[in-house]
């Protein structure tokens, strides 16, 4: 992806100030002149101030000046560069893309992961969200003999483990006071299973109380409607797994509660959904559920089922 010159300058300015911690305008200018793109031309004060305003508008990053400390500039809200937000995702994506463009000779040594079919319908869905228009989607579930079409109202999109998902409301029959009524219920669709998207003229209104981040706050990923309730979960990590969990927490509620030479215990408050159980199972012997007991038993049964399947295959091969 080619990045316009202005975006490159925004990214360079953020990274330069962030790496320095605090830096004067003269030092910024000196580093800018050393860049090939500068052509030896200085960074004017007017351009710098315009960039500061644009950086705040685009990425939410505030560049402040500490007049008591030699008029040095710094990132006032560094947490913005770490949180899960569209601005931070955009900054990270442009930053990596800029780096790749500057090192095109190494492209065969820089390996990336693709997002399968993620962007095919993403633009249409975001357009529907922006214009508050319902859309007709044709969707084929895994294992389904044919696709089905639904008229839905898109509420938000979410990227999880190399896949884009869209949270929608969809009309479904419900019983209220003994009477059957059609009511909008939430549903989640994976974009790579959507075969077609058509925007409709019918408008919809997002519930003013809806908060996308809060909707998924207690979840591991995108599974929300499996009936599981949020609960306190204690995980015991062995080997190198504690280090991975510290660097990449399972959930934002994660906290470390015990550490020994053999293992480390972590506590999270979340819904033990099927995708979370799959995550725990994928860690094999390195991650153990201590509590609640029923969840530990569930994980144990799934492990045992896997062992039984291996044994069954082995017996069939020996026959």
Phi, psi and omega in degrees: 000125178282133181252126178305152183305318181300316179299320178299319180292320178301312182297315180300318183294316178299311183295322180296313181291319182296318180293323183286333185086295172219141186205142179278164179295325179296320180291322176300315181298319180298315179291326179295317182296335179284345179281141181298323183296338183287334184063021180079003180274137182289159174276111182287155178299323179296315179297318180300314181293323176296319179296320178301314180296317181294321180296320177294316181296320186275316188246353181073015182269126181259118176261113183252162177243125177268097184292335180280350182238055175070028180053049180261142182267150180205164177276113184291323184238069183302334182299336179298330181281359181241338186282163178277093180219160178299319181299317181290321177298317180296315180299314181298317181296313180294324181296314179294317180298320178298317179297319180294321179296326181281347182231046184299334179293345181256013188299331179284353179247007177243107187258130183241167176254134178271159174253109187299117175055019186292324187267000183297315183250357186299317183297317180295319181294316179295324176297318178298321178294316182296322183265004180054046180249138174292161179220150177260119179247144173252121192229134177244113178286156176301132178085352181282141181288331181213167180272158176236152180250141182223142170267118188229161174246111182287129181258319178196163174242150184217133176264126181214120177050057175067020177225140173268139177233151176238129175268125183229166166252142185223135180295127178219146179292136178221155178258121179236118182055041177078001182245133180282127178226156176266121182229151178285127178237150180286145175212156181236132179237138175277130185296330181285353176258357178277127181268331181203148177228129176230124178286138179255163179281340181295130179270160174220162180239126177287134177305124183299341179273356183287133177229112185302314181296318180293328181300320182261006188303322184265008186256157175282316181219255184243354178281120182231337189252032181266007176088355181288145181255148178298137182210162177280124182238132178250125181245138177249121184252136182244167176061231180271355185302322177304323180294317178298319182290329177290320181284323180232083183304146178296323185206154182297341180276357186301135173216147181274128185243343180200142179222131176228178178291337184263325186206169175225136179259136177237149178238135176227153175241108186196176176275126177281069184285171183296324179290330175292317178299320177299323178296313180299316179298324182294341180274354175057229185284353187272351181222126184234137174274122177269320180205154002289159185299321182296326179289319177301320179292322177300313180297319180298319179297320180293320176297317181295322178297322178294317178298316180298323180293320176298317180296320180297317179296320181295318180295320180295324180290330182276349181282000000 
